[in-house]
């Protein structure tokens, strides 16, 4: 348990991350020596993958140094290390969001920690609103690129050269190799998997119809309140990255109906089994290629 109250607003510059990660790694290693082949972040309503993990070691966020409890509905707020079909994995059941008042450096620490624990590959997932009219509720979308419109970055401040470069290249931030593996996993499971661009906003308010039209005109296919900062940090740290968005609802103005988080969680529950099948097969392919 954290000995002192955690201030999630405290700025964490890249240069601060090595010391933070060392303390986090020590806390995890006091409970398990497992080295994950992949780190997986589970978005709203997509936490069912945890039920498939054997020999789990579950650590609440609040029991890790510098981490507050998760507050977003549908986010259990646990780091779980265990085995998925015999393959060592690290799962983040929930995440930290900017709209909760968290500093960008804290938002990305879980992804950086999974890399530090040994995961060379990060799989990000999220619930998102649909910008592409062709993507109805329940669509699973492989992320091929992103737009960071949060106005924030986890790389502000002095750099930690031992973790990553001052100016990381994001040309192929979302690994084409892993995206191909995702598509192959979906085909093998008989699951339709679209592909598109994810737009990350600050939140927590949902978008207006005018904003939905603007984001679509900018090339966005899905919009949400997470993921983009984690993606930047993962690539900065040299981790290979892929991701899946679950389209939970049509963007504002498409359906004429009000948006709600309950709708998001219900769509996650319905699409969760398809998501689990894809990710299980993806993890097997990743481990088989090691």
Secondary structure as UniProt FT lines:
FT   TURN            8..9
FT   HELIX           14..29
FT   TURN            30..31
FT   STRAND          38..42
FT   TURN            44..45
FT   HELIX           47..52
FT   STRAND          53..60
FT   HELIX           61..63
FT   TURN            65..66
FT   TURN            73..74
FT   STRAND          78..84
FT   TURN            85..86
FT   STRAND          87..93
FT   HELIX           98..100
FT   HELIX           104..107
FT   HELIX           109..116
FT   TURN            117..118
FT   STRAND          121..130
FT   TURN            133..134
FT   TURN            137..138
FT   STRAND          140..148
FT   TURN            154..155
FT   TURN            161..163
FT   TURN            171..172
FT   HELIX           176..189
FT   STRAND          194..200
FT   HELIX           209..217
FT   TURN            218..219
FT   STRAND          222..224
FT   HELIX           228..236
FT   TURN            237..238
FT   STRAND          240..250
FT   TURN            252..254
FT   HELIX           261..288
//
